[in-house]
Each structure stands twice: as C-alpha cells, then as structure tokens.
C-alpha cells in the first residue's frame, strides 16, 4: 500500500477460565484444561499470555496461524499484540501507524504525503466443550487521504468519483474494513466446524490481505496485484462455513460481489450473489499454502454487466532467525476470467528479512496482465511489471512501542505504454512508523 499507513489495531480475544487440575493428577500440568481445551495438545509457540496460549479462531492450532478473514499464515509468523483478560474473555491489541511521502516519476506520476492504515480489535472466548467464539473489528483512517488515494504507478481498480477509473493511484480503503463474528464447534481434538460472518468481512479467496502477510507487513506500498489476489478483503456481506482438520482447512463463502464504491465512510449492503471456495494446508510450522476459486458477480462499479471468475494459489513461508530475527517469503498467482472474454493473470513474489529486532529489508516483484492502463479500454492486454526494495530501522521506545524510519525505491516496466509514461519510470517513498503491540 504505497501510502502513509496508519495501522492501529486493538485485537481482543478470550479463552474461558481455567478448569481446576484433576484431583487424580493434582500437580500434572499436562492434564490441566482451559475451558475444555487440553493444554498438553496446545502449541505453546502460539500467543502466550503469561503461560496461557490463545487458541486458534477456527480450531485446535496456535493463534499465530490466523490472518485476515479466515485465511491462514505460517504458525511461525510473528503476531505482535498487547494481551489482557476480562473475565472469561481474552483480549489482544495491536496498532501500526505509518506516515508516508510517495514520489512517482514521469508525466503520469505524482507526489503526495498522506496518512493511512487500519485499526483492529478482537475478543475471543473458549467454552468448556472446546468451542470458540470470536469477534473482530478493523477500521482504517484511509478515507482521510481523499477519494483519489495516493500515487502508485501501474495500479488500477475502483474509482474516485463513480464515473472514471482510478489509474496510477491506490484507492483508499473504507473506514470499516471488517466487522465480523465467528463460532467454531469442536468435534474432536483435531476437527472443528465453523461459521464466519462479516459486514464487512473477507470471503474464502486468496492469500491473507497484503497488510497482514509476514513478507509484506513492513512495506507501505500496496501490490499492483492487489486486484488479482486480495481485493475481496473488504466485502460488504459475507458468510463462510468450513471444516478445519489439523493442518487442513476447507471452506466456502457466499458474499456480495460488488467491490466498495467511492463512498468510504458508509457500510454498504447487497445480495450474497457470489461464491468462493478455498483449500488451505499448513504442512509444517513454516508454511501456509492455499488454492481458491470465486465466481464474483459484477465486481466493478464502472462495468456492472461484467462478472468474473477468479483463481488464486499462494505459498507463504516464515522462519525464525535467532532470538528476534525472521525470514518470510510469499509467492502468489491470481487469474481473472471476465465474462466479456478477457482473461488476465497476475504474479507476485515478496520477501522480508529481519536479521534482528532493529532492521528489516523487504522487497517485491510483480507482473500483471491488464487492459486498464491506456486510460481507455482499447482491447489491448499489456504486461507491465514492477520491482521494489526497501529498508526500515526500528527503535524500541517503550515495552510495547516501536518507532521506525524507512524508505523504498521502485522501478516500473510499462510494456508498450512508454510514450504516456515517459519511458520506464521510477518511484520512491519515505516513511515513519509507530508500532504498538
């Protein structure tokens, strides 16, 4: 999200009270139950609250696996947050604030300083039978940057005025990014059935939204593949049902296919006219794999008669390095098959290397097939691409607060549009970050 990102998140999550140690094993901690959840089978590498581990939202796995919507990331991924208990509810909070100055070169470029991001909140409670109830909210200050968003060459999708496409700019996200609830019914130690609903929410399609992926969370720029992979992360009306069995998850969604309009402060409604199906597999603590399909009705406001079938596959990898380091990769492919006969693919690779808790190096390489960038639909599919490389330095200013300063540079290949772009232009961005959690 090439923008000044204000991410503020208050995540609240809660397991129920601890049951007492069984009398026949008064000192055997492996026999302790947390509201019906066997502590001996819980992965203590998850979110640890003074010895208690937050359960996963959808089943018996560490909560570090949970990402945006019902998507999964690697169990080994960092999941920062401030935790607390409120009766039977477990609470967690997290916040991230980025202030960014973006400069994009060439006659179609622009520059802008802006503030953007998200605020999250979650509350979770586990019951004696192992069931889990979760509530989550995510808000964004993005509308404050204005309807035309911020400069980002080669980006397309959505509109600023309801009349013309928004091209070479990243649109602002809505004030309400997620207001959701989920309930997971434990069947066995490894099996659960769950239902998730959101207005807005995220259907079972694609990898986690880019601002939640371990390899992308430090990058303030939105991927140009956003509308191939994860643009459904704000969907105004979604219901998902699924089955989680250890490292495997199968789920299906009914959702409202139209993507958000230019009015960023409201909550929209509409028929659940679209379908998505996703299979996820975490073969080990370092990997999260998914493949998904969606039949999306009338996603684009400016082309209401065009439907899309979408495909996605992705692999996320995260590995810890020493006490505070981390290495993360994402490889992803998305495909849009439009009902007007145009098929478009997008490819993404991104990585982040944290040698320690102070420095992070991140980068991204993307290629898309698009017919939007000529400013008129001329029927010509072009294949532009972009690479970027960035760095951020963090300082710990309090127990749960980091302050960072960073920057990135990018280069674009315009594939036949060099006359309007002035060649293959560059871009750059400087930003400051405040991270709480």
C-alpha positions as CSV (number, residue, x, y, z in Angstrom):
1,X,0.0,0.0,0.0
2,X,2.2,2.8,-1.2
3,X,0.8,5.2,1.2
4,X,1.1,6.8,4.6
5,X,-0.2,3.9,6.6
6,X,-1.8,4.4,9.9
7,X,-2.5,0.9,11.2
8,X,-4.0,0.9,14.6
9,X,-5.3,-2.3,15.8
10,X,-7.0,-3.4,19.0
11,X,-7.4,-7.1,18.9
12,X,-9.4,-8.6,21.7
13,X,-9.6,-12.4,22.2
14,X,-10.6,-14.6,25.0
15,X,-10.4,-18.2,26.2
16,X,-12.6,-19.2,29.1
17,X,-11.4,-19.6,32.7
18,X,-9.0,-22.4,33.7
19,X,-10.6,-25.5,35.0
20,X,-9.0,-26.9,38.1
21,X,-6.4,-29.6,38.0
22,X,-8.0,-33.0,38.2
23,X,-7.7,-34.5,41.7
24,X,-6.1,-37.7,40.4
25,X,-3.2,-35.6,39.0
26,X,-3.1,-32.5,41.3
27,X,0.3,-31.4,40.1
28,X,0.3,-32.7,36.4
29,X,0.1,-29.5,34.3
30,X,-0.3,-31.7,31.1
31,X,-3.8,-32.7,32.5
32,X,-5.0,-29.1,33.0
33,X,-7.9,-28.0,30.9
34,X,-8.6,-24.4,29.7
35,X,-12.4,-24.5,29.2
36,X,-12.2,-28.0,27.9
37,X,-9.0,-27.5,25.8
38,X,-6.2,-29.9,26.7
39,X,-3.2,-27.9,27.4
40,X,-0.9,-30.8,26.6
41,X,-2.1,-30.6,23.0
42,X,-1.9,-26.9,22.6
43,X,1.1,-25.4,20.7
44,X,2.7,-23.1,23.2
45,X,4.6,-21.4,20.4
46,X,1.4,-19.6,19.8
47,X,0.3,-16.4,21.6
48,X,1.4,-16.8,25.2
49,X,-0.3,-14.8,27.8
50,X,1.6,-15.4,31.0
51,X,1.6,-19.2,30.4
52,X,-1.8,-19.4,28.7
53,X,-2.0,-19.8,24.9
54,X,-4.7,-18.2,22.8
55,X,-6.4,-20.9,20.8
56,X,-6.9,-20.5,17.0
57,X,-10.1,-18.8,15.9
58,X,-11.3,-21.8,13.9
59,X,-9.8,-24.9,15.6
60,X,-7.1,-26.5,17.7
61,X,-4.0,-24.8,16.4
62,X,-1.9,-21.8,17.6
63,X,-3.5,-18.4,17.1
64,X,-0.4,-17.2,15.2
65,X,-1.8,-19.1,12.2
66,X,-4.8,-16.8,12.0
67,X,-4.5,-13.9,9.4
68,X,-7.1,-11.7,7.7
69,X,-10.7,-13.1,7.5
70,X,-10.4,-16.9,7.8
71,X,-7.1,-17.1,5.9
72,X,-4.0,-18.8,7.4
73,X,-0.4,-17.7,7.6
74,X,2.6,-19.9,8.8
75,X,2.4,-20.8,12.5
76,X,6.0,-19.4,12.9
77,X,4.9,-15.9,11.8
78,X,5.2,-13.1,14.4
79,X,1.9,-12.0,15.8
80,X,2.5,-8.9,18.0
81,X,-0.1,-7.6,20.3
82,X,-0.9,-6.4,23.8
83,X,-2.9,-9.0,25.8
84,X,-5.3,-8.8,28.7
85,X,-8.0,-10.9,30.3
86,X,-11.5,-9.6,31.0
87,X,-13.4,-12.2,32.9
88,X,-13.8,-15.2,30.5
89,X,-12.6,-13.2,27.5
90,X,-9.1,-13.0,26.2
91,X,-8.2,-9.6,24.7
92,X,-5.4,-8.6,22.4
93,X,-4.5,-5.2,20.9
94,X,-2.1,-4.1,18.2
95,X,-1.5,-0.8,16.3
96,X,0.7,0.4,13.5
97,X,0.9,4.0,12.2
98,X,2.8,4.9,9.1
99,X,3.3,8.4,7.7
100,X,4.5,8.3,4.1
101,X,5.7,10.6,1.4
102,X,5.3,9.0,-2.1
103,X,7.0,10.2,-5.2
104,X,6.2,8.7,-8.6
105,X,8.2,9.7,-11.7
106,X,7.1,10.7,-15.2
107,X,4.2,12.5,-16.8
108,X,1.7,10.1,-15.1
109,X,3.4,10.3,-11.8
110,X,2.7,12.5,-8.8
111,X,3.8,13.0,-5.2
112,X,1.8,13.2,-2.0
113,X,2.2,13.0,1.7
114,X,-0.6,11.1,3.5
115,X,-1.7,9.1,6.5
116,X,-3.5,5.7,6.2
117,X,-3.7,2.3,7.7
118,X,-6.0,0.3,9.9
119,X,-7.3,-0.2,13.5
120,X,-8.1,-3.7,14.6
121,X,-9.9,-5.3,17.5
122,X,-10.7,-8.9,18.6
123,X,-12.5,-10.6,21.5
124,X,-12.3,-14.3,22.0
125,X,-13.9,-16.8,24.4
126,X,-13.4,-20.6,24.6
127,X,-16.0,-22.8,26.3
128,X,-15.8,-25.9,28.4
129,X,-16.6,-28.1,25.4
130,X,-13.8,-26.6,23.3
131,X,-16.0,-24.3,21.2
132,X,-14.6,-20.8,20.4
133,X,-16.5,-17.6,19.9
134,X,-14.6,-14.6,18.3
135,X,-15.5,-11.1,17.4
136,X,-13.2,-8.9,15.3
137,X,-13.3,-5.3,14.1
138,X,-10.9,-3.5,11.8
139,X,-11.1,0.2,11.0
140,X,-9.0,2.4,8.7
141,X,-8.2,6.1,8.5
142,X,-7.6,5.8,4.8
143,X,-10.7,8.0,3.8
144,X,-8.8,11.0,5.3
145,X,-6.3,10.9,2.4
146,X,-9.1,11.8,-0.1
147,X,-11.1,9.9,-2.7
148,X,-8.2,9.7,-5.2
149,X,-5.9,7.9,-2.7
150,X,-2.2,8.2,-3.3
151,X,0.2,7.9,-6.3
152,X,1.2,4.4,-7.3
153,X,2.2,3.8,-10.9
154,X,0.6,0.8,-12.8
155,X,-2.1,0.5,-10.2
156,X,-5.8,0.3,-11.3
157,X,-9.1,-0.7,-9.9
158,X,-12.1,1.1,-8.4
159,X,-13.0,4.8,-8.9
160,X,-12.7,8.1,-7.1
161,X,-15.9,9.7,-8.4
162,X,-18.1,6.9,-9.6
163,X,-17.5,8.0,-13.2
164,X,-13.9,7.5,-14.2
165,X,-11.4,4.7,-13.4
166,X,-8.7,5.4,-10.8
167,X,-5.4,4.6,-12.6
168,X,-1.8,5.0,-11.4
169,X,-3.2,5.6,-7.9
170,X,-4.0,3.3,-5.0
171,X,-7.6,3.8,-3.8
172,X,-8.2,4.5,-0.1
173,X,-9.7,1.6,1.9
174,X,-13.0,2.0,3.6
175,X,-13.4,3.3,7.2
176,X,-14.9,-0.1,8.1
177,X,-12.6,-2.9,6.9
178,X,-14.0,-5.7,9.0
179,X,-16.9,-6.2,11.5
180,X,-17.1,-9.9,11.9
181,X,-18.0,-12.8,14.2
182,X,-17.1,-16.5,14.1
183,X,-18.1,-19.6,16.0
184,X,-16.1,-22.8,15.9
185,X,-17.7,-26.1,17.1
186,X,-15.1,-28.6,18.3
187,X,-15.8,-32.1,17.1
188,X,-12.6,-33.9,18.1
189,X,-9.1,-32.9,19.3
190,X,-8.3,-32.1,15.6
191,X,-11.6,-31.4,14.0
192,X,-13.9,-28.4,14.1
193,X,-16.7,-26.9,12.1
194,X,-17.1,-23.2,11.9
195,X,-19.1,-20.3,10.6
196,X,-17.9,-16.8,10.0
197,X,-19.9,-13.7,9.0
198,X,-18.9,-10.1,8.3
199,X,-20.4,-6.8,7.2
200,X,-17.8,-6.1,6.0
201,X,-15.7,-9.2,6.0
202,X,-13.4,-11.3,3.8
203,X,-14.6,-14.3,1.8
204,X,-12.6,-17.6,1.4
205,X,-10.5,-16.4,-1.5
206,X,-6.8,-15.7,-2.0
207,X,-3.9,-15.4,0.5
208,X,-4.1,-13.1,3.5
209,X,-4.6,-9.5,2.6
210,X,-1.3,-7.8,1.8
211,X,-1.1,-5.7,5.0
212,X,-1.3,-9.0,7.1
213,X,1.2,-11.1,5.2
214,X,4.5,-11.5,7.1
215,X,6.6,-10.7,4.0
216,X,4.5,-7.5,3.2
217,X,3.6,-6.0,6.6
218,X,6.6,-3.7,6.6
219,X,6.0,-2.5,3.1
220,X,3.8,0.7,2.9
221,X,3.1,0.2,-0.8
222,X,0.0,-1.8,-2.0
223,X,0.9,-4.5,-4.5
224,X,-0.2,-3.8,-8.1
225,X,-1.5,-7.4,-8.0
226,X,-4.0,-6.4,-5.3
227,X,-7.0,-6.7,-7.5
228,X,-5.9,-10.2,-8.7
229,X,-5.2,-11.7,-5.2
230,X,-6.9,-10.0,-2.3
231,X,-9.1,-7.1,-3.3
232,X,-12.1,-9.0,-1.7
233,X,-10.6,-8.4,1.8
234,X,-13.3,-5.7,2.2
235,X,-16.6,-7.3,1.2
236,X,-19.9,-5.8,2.3
237,X,-21.6,-9.0,3.2
238,X,-20.1,-12.5,3.6
239,X,-20.9,-15.8,5.2
240,X,-18.3,-18.5,5.3
241,X,-18.6,-22.1,6.6
242,X,-15.8,-24.6,6.8
243,X,-14.1,-27.6,8.3
244,X,-10.6,-27.5,10.0
245,X,-8.8,-30.7,10.5
246,X,-5.3,-30.2,11.9
247,X,-3.2,-28.6,9.2
248,X,-6.0,-28.7,6.6
249,X,-9.0,-26.3,6.1
250,X,-11.8,-26.5,3.5
251,X,-14.3,-23.6,3.3
252,X,-16.9,-22.0,1.1
253,X,-18.4,-18.5,1.1
254,X,-21.4,-16.7,-0.2
255,X,-20.7,-13.0,-0.5
256,X,-21.7,-9.7,-2.1
257,X,-19.7,-9.5,-5.3
258,X,-19.6,-5.7,-5.8
259,X,-16.4,-4.1,-4.5
260,X,-16.6,-0.9,-2.4
261,X,-17.6,2.3,-4.1
262,X,-16.1,5.8,-3.7
263,X,-18.1,6.5,-0.5
264,X,-15.6,5.3,2.1
265,X,-17.4,6.1,5.3
266,X,-20.5,4.0,4.9
267,X,-21.5,0.4,5.3
268,X,-22.9,-1.0,2.1
269,X,-25.4,-3.8,1.6
270,X,-26.5,-6.1,-1.2
271,X,-27.4,-9.7,-2.1
272,X,-25.0,-12.5,-1.4
273,X,-24.7,-13.2,-5.1
274,X,-21.2,-14.6,-5.3
275,X,-19.4,-17.8,-4.3
276,X,-15.9,-18.7,-3.2
277,X,-14.1,-21.9,-2.2
278,X,-10.7,-22.3,-0.7
279,X,-8.5,-25.2,0.4
280,X,-5.7,-24.3,2.9
281,X,-2.8,-26.5,4.1
282,X,-0.1,-25.8,6.6
283,X,2.3,-28.8,6.1
284,X,4.6,-27.5,8.9
285,X,5.1,-24.5,11.2
286,X,6.9,-22.6,8.4
287,X,4.5,-23.0,5.5
288,X,0.9,-21.8,4.6
289,X,-0.4,-22.9,1.2
290,X,-3.8,-22.2,-0.4
291,X,-5.7,-22.6,-3.6
292,X,-9.0,-20.9,-4.2
293,X,-11.7,-20.1,-6.8
294,X,-14.5,-17.5,-6.9
295,X,-17.4,-16.7,-9.1
296,X,-17.8,-12.9,-8.5
297,X,-20.9,-11.1,-9.8
298,X,-20.4,-7.5,-11.0
299,X,-17.3,-6.7,-9.0
300,X,-16.5,-3.4,-10.8
301,X,-18.8,-0.3,-10.3
302,X,-17.9,1.1,-13.7
303,X,-18.6,-2.2,-15.5
304,X,-21.7,-3.6,-13.8
305,X,-22.5,-6.1,-16.6
306,X,-19.2,-7.8,-16.3
307,X,-18.8,-10.8,-14.0
308,X,-15.5,-12.5,-13.1
309,X,-14.3,-16.0,-12.3
310,X,-11.2,-15.7,-10.2
311,X,-8.5,-18.2,-9.4
312,X,-5.7,-18.0,-6.8
313,X,-2.8,-20.0,-5.5
314,X,-0.2,-19.0,-3.0
315,X,2.6,-20.2,-0.7
316,X,3.8,-18.3,2.4
317,X,7.0,-19.2,4.2
318,X,8.3,-17.9,7.5
319,X,11.3,-19.0,9.6
320,X,12.6,-17.6,12.9
321,X,16.2,-16.4,12.9
322,X,17.8,-16.4,16.3
323,X,16.0,-14.7,19.2
324,X,14.4,-11.8,17.3
325,X,15.1,-12.4,13.5
326,X,12.7,-13.6,10.9
327,X,12.7,-14.5,7.2
328,X,9.5,-14.5,5.2
329,X,8.5,-15.1,1.6
330,X,5.3,-15.0,-0.5
331,X,4.8,-16.4,-3.9
332,X,1.3,-15.9,-5.4
333,X,-0.6,-16.2,-8.7
334,X,-4.1,-14.8,-9.5
335,X,-6.3,-15.0,-12.6
336,X,-9.4,-13.1,-13.6
337,X,-11.6,-14.6,-16.3
338,X,-14.1,-11.9,-17.2
339,X,-17.5,-12.5,-18.8
340,X,-16.5,-10.1,-21.7
341,X,-14.0,-12.7,-22.8
342,X,-10.8,-11.1,-21.4
343,X,-8.6,-13.3,-19.2
344,X,-5.9,-11.6,-17.0
345,X,-3.1,-13.1,-14.9
346,X,-1.1,-11.6,-12.1
347,X,2.1,-12.9,-10.4
348,X,3.7,-11.7,-7.2
349,X,6.9,-12.5,-5.2
350,X,7.7,-10.7,-2.0
351,X,10.2,-11.2,0.8
352,X,11.2,-9.7,4.2
353,X,14.4,-10.3,6.1
354,X,14.8,-9.3,9.7
355,X,18.3,-10.1,10.9
356,X,17.3,-8.8,14.3
357,X,14.7,-6.7,16.0
358,X,16.0,-3.5,14.7
359,X,16.4,-3.8,10.9
360,X,14.1,-5.1,8.2
361,X,14.9,-5.4,4.5
362,X,11.9,-6.0,2.2
363,X,11.3,-6.3,-1.5
364,X,8.6,-7.2,-4.1
365,X,8.5,-8.2,-7.8
366,X,5.2,-8.3,-9.7
367,X,3.9,-8.7,-13.2
368,X,0.3,-8.2,-14.3
369,X,-1.8,-8.6,-17.5
370,X,-4.1,-5.6,-17.8
371,X,-6.2,-3.5,-20.2
372,X,-6.8,-0.6,-17.9
373,X,-3.6,1.4,-18.1
374,X,-4.2,3.0,-21.6
375,X,-6.8,5.2,-19.8
376,X,-9.3,3.9,-22.3
377,X,-10.3,0.3,-22.9
378,X,-8.6,-0.2,-26.2
379,X,-8.9,-4.0,-26.1
380,X,-5.1,-4.4,-25.8
381,X,-3.8,-6.6,-22.9
382,X,-0.4,-5.4,-21.7
383,X,2.0,-6.9,-19.3
384,X,3.7,-4.3,-17.1
385,X,5.8,-5.2,-14.1
386,X,7.4,-3.6,-11.1
387,X,10.2,-4.3,-8.6
388,X,10.8,-2.5,-5.3
389,X,13.3,-2.7,-2.5
390,X,13.0,-1.1,0.9
391,X,14.6,-0.9,4.4
392,X,13.3,0.1,7.8
393,X,15.1,0.7,11.1
394,X,13.1,0.4,14.4
395,X,13.8,1.7,17.9
396,X,12.0,0.4,21.0
397,X,10.7,3.4,22.8
398,X,8.6,1.5,25.4
399,X,7.7,-2.0,26.3
400,X,5.1,-2.4,23.6
401,X,6.0,0.5,21.3
402,X,8.4,0.7,18.3
403,X,9.3,3.7,16.2
404,X,10.7,3.2,12.8
405,X,12.1,5.2,9.9
406,X,12.3,3.6,6.4
407,X,12.3,4.1,2.7
408,X,11.9,2.2,-0.6
409,X,12.7,2.6,-4.3
410,X,10.9,1.1,-7.2
411,X,11.2,0.6,-11.0
412,X,8.4,0.0,-13.5
413,X,8.4,-1.5,-16.9
414,X,5.4,-0.2,-18.9
415,X,5.3,-2.7,-21.8
416,X,4.2,-0.6,-24.8
417,X,3.0,2.4,-22.8
418,X,6.3,4.2,-22.6
419,X,5.1,7.2,-24.6
420,X,2.5,8.1,-22.0
421,X,4.7,7.1,-19.0
422,X,7.8,8.8,-20.3
423,X,9.7,5.6,-20.6
424,X,10.0,3.1,-17.7
425,X,9.6,5.4,-14.6
426,X,11.0,5.0,-11.1
427,X,9.3,5.7,-7.8
428,X,10.4,6.3,-4.2
429,X,8.9,6.5,-0.8
430,X,10.0,7.7,2.7
431,X,8.0,6.8,5.8
432,X,8.0,6.8,9.6
433,X,6.2,4.2,11.6
434,X,4.8,3.8,15.1
435,X,4.0,0.2,16.1
436,X,2.2,-0.6,19.2
437,X,1.8,-4.3,20.3
